[in-house]
Amino acid sequence: LTQIGQLMLHGKSMKLAEGVDAALQRAIQVSTGCCLEADMENCVSSRDNGNGRSVRNIIEGSYRFLASRALRDAEKVGRIQELKEDAAKNLKLAKNKDSGKVKSVNYYIKQKLFTPPCEIAKNKDVCDHLRQVEAIDINSVLEENIFLNLHQLCVPLEGQVTKVALSDIRRKVRAIPLLTNEERAKVVSARDCEQGLSILEQGVARVKPGSKMLDEPLDLPMDQAPCSVREVFAELDKLVGLTKVKRVMKELYALVRFSQLREDLYLGSIAEQSFHMKFVGNPGTGKTVVARLVGEMLLEMGAVKSKESPHVSRRCLDPEKVDPEAPLPKLNFHEGSRSDLVGEHVGDTALKTIRTVKEALGGVLFIDEAYSIVQAGGKDSFGMEAVDTLIKEMEDKRKEIIVILAGYEKEMDKFFESNPGFKSRVPITFHFDDYMCDDLLAIGRFSLNKIQYTLKREDEPGLAHLINFASGCCHEEMGCRISRDNGNGRTVRNVVEAVVRTQTERLSEMPNFSELSKEEMGALAQSDLELVAAELANNLLGRMCAKDGTVTLVGDSLKQHLFKKLYAKHLPVKALVNVIRKVNLGSIELLPMIGGRGNSTSDLNQRILSCSGRIQEFQKALSTEVSSVCSTDHGMNKTAKEISSSSTPVELTPELARKVAKDSGLASALENLVSSLEGYGVDDELKTIKSATSPLCQDCLQSCKAARSKLDTTTVQMKVDLLLDFLAS
């Protein structure tokens, strides 16, 4: 594989700097899991190592980092421009010497009438700047791959608390070059976050004082980029957060620009590579918006072949030269889903998938929730056929289309693992992390400013309270409890639209409405925010805590001993968590915002008290039901006591078997409910809710586990025929 990598470099007029062979081999071994010749006896085959495609991704990834590094050296870029101009003059002279029909550049080179600049010895230093891959470029690819592995291990599951900042992981992986080969192998094979980070710490400890090795890479200047590309980046910069996305976008620009510089000196293009991407993150984090901008940028730079020939940009147009009636060219952005790829009959699926890809040629095919292409259960042959066809089309048409597969991180990782062809064909991964509360407030400000609405500075905390309540966002990364339901940017949009709608209704009732100035029409008031707060409380808390709401229904099922029958297969964990969180957030965010003013505070207080009462009733019903099957004198304990205290061996009758099954089944369902709710951190939420008590259910788990253990170790007699009937059923 290392030799294949060297051949790939040679084929693009590239080379490794002296001593970089070992770095390339390390990166290949880490990324593919390939075996060293000395260890072939212990070699384990892996169907997803990618072989040559994985090597190609490493080589092409190193070009991206080489390009960014090269373009930061303004002096050498200036000398390249000088060589380009000299080469153009020399080629013109060669053409003048050779009379007759104009020939290709290769003809003049073969006839020794023209010498490419990089074949002249005095230009070696400048040309090596464009063709020599250094260890830092290969190591950067390795760092990126290890970061992706650790990201998967360190990002908590839904409901769990963030214990490691992603920025800290990014910083530590930069110490990879200081690890031994054995330590690198351990990082890659780490099975949990703590193990991987502890090994990286050894590299961090070896960083010399004063070294900038762990610092963020320098930003790439965009002042020399074409106007149309600068406009795309200006739009991207307006988006809040997305630091890593913006940096990688600049790296992609650098790659294309670097390739153009190579072509100027007749070294050949390196931009013809796969730009397929994986976007992972929760809803509302900007995946679709960024997908459009990625497509536009790569199209503007010529990295993807446009349907139009030549490509006509819709940016940086001179208003005086544009026909106002002529439609502006648009990016061919095609959103696909399972229904666009999977057919209803045998033979339809491949044709539908090929047709969908064809419609997106010259642009972007964006497939959100890509894992839904294959339905759960592993027997979806049509879905698998769509995936196989899509993988082939992505490879065959990689110069004509960008395929972006998006969705939740854990599901996307599982989807890629079950379809190894994606891993080697999708070399770029973007993580869209949830926004912090400050980020969401910045998005809110930006959204209001965009539609020309203003909010007094002293009223901004009110907007923040609304957004915090609606989204359930975190104020800082560490200690943040992961939730898929906060909505991120979409929630902010909904809040902003509600505030604007409320303000419009208020102004429309004013007698001088038609005489209001533009500034007055765009001015929002504190009262608008308060009305939206009351509306949110009524809609969310009112629905959740109604007589037919989740808390009441679950509580009633416990009181009526119907919980296992109604909920055992689908525990209402998320619904209960959402109620408890919203009640808590209502107390923390909305009550301080209204600040004791009039009926609004009274209504909100009443709503929160009503919800708190419902939660308390649910807790009482839960404790009572747990007690009925797990306490010392009831349920499983009572059955175990009766059996063990009998003077004669107790026979397991069908009636006794049914009772044991009923009690232990209910205990199991209740244990799962309590442990799941505790896993979501509801005990912390309950501490600040009036009427409710914390913990959720005192000693419930311990008492049920003890009762189950006691019953499990109780001995009964069983007739053979009953045993056979029992096993058969």
C-alpha angles and dihedrals in degrees: 000000000000089000089050088053092051090050090051090053092047091050089059095045089254129131141188118251115244113291095011095111090089092052090052092050091049092051092048093048092050095045099043104027088229121166131248115236090241090059101043093122090065095039115134119200117234122193093206102052089105094215109202094007091056089050089050090053091052093049093045090045090054089054089058093055093041089052093051091048093047096049092053089065099082093179094058092042087055091051090049089056089052091051089049091054092046091049091051091053093047092049090051090052090050091052091050092052093052107064121202132043117003111256133201121275090252089060093057091046092051091047088051090236091121131032118201111237094244092058090063111093096221090060095055095105094052094042093049085060086067101039110030120094113206129205090254090061093052092043090052089058090049091049091051092051093048091047090055090051093049092044088059091050099041103043105094124233120255112294094020125112124251108245100170126050113229089222088060091053091050090051095049096048088063086073091064093107089061094057123094120245089256092051092049090052090052092051091052093047094044112133098199138033097246093054093050095046093047089058092048088053088065089060092045089054089057095056109115118242111266093021118138092208094115096044123109111269115261116269117254114242113236099191092106094049119109115271093249092053092047089053091054091051091047088059091046092050090056089064113095117244118341091129095161092046092052092048094050090047088057089049089055090050089048090052093055093043090047090051090053090053089052091051089051088061093041095250094126134245126294096177095089096097140115115289096177111137145197117218115194127183146091124292117284096028095116103262097137094043092050091045089059092048092047089053093047093048095050090045092050090051094047094243089128122043111246122222086234115072110236101020113247113213120219091203135084091018119167105241091213092057098042120098103230091210095050113096115243115241114258134207111259095239112170122185112206136186139175091284090058093052108031121071129210096230137044109279095021099091100066091046092049092049093048090048092050092051091047091054090055097048113130091029145031132318105200116192113185118199087015092179088070088073086082114045119227118268100058096250098096100117093171091053091048090050089053091051093048092049092046092051091053093047091049090055098042095046101034092126092055105042144032114218113199117192114196140181147100112335101237093045092047092050091051091046092053092046091054091047105044093181090075094057095066096036098050104060100167125068125185120193115208104198123199114269120250118233093261090053092051091050089052089051089050092052091047092049092051093046091050092058091040100250122140134207125193114249091240090056095052093091087063091057089048091053091051093050093045092051096045096045104032087220125175125244093216137014099241112077092013113146110225117239131169092202103069093094094211110204094004091059090051090051090052092049093048092048091050092051092048092047091050092049091050091052091049094050094045090062092056114104092225094047094129091053097055117121124237090256092052091047090055098043117107122204135210088246089062090056092047093052090051089049090054090046093051091048092050094046098044105028093032092055095041095048100038122122088262094040125119097260093051095044093049091046091050091049089055092049092049093044091241099116097104092046094050105033113016094101095042112028112205092229100133093045092052092045091052092052094049092046095048092049090051092046090048089059094044101040112021104038094054089046094056089042102199096306114154129288094344091070092044093050093046092047089050091049092050092045090050091051091046089053091051091050091049091051090050091051092050092049090049093050092047093050092047089050091052092061105023110031123105097262102032143062118347094006091053092049092048091048093051092050097045094045094052114113091217129046111276117232118223102237124186088254093053091045091053092049093049091047092048095049097042092045092052092045090051092051092048092047090052091049094050096043092047093050091047088049088059090055099247091149089069091047093049092056091073099040117098116240092009121106132218131252099046094235118003112234091339096135094044094049094048093047090049092048092047091049092050092050093045092057094048115110123224134170120244131192116236095235091051090047091052091047089048093050092045091054 
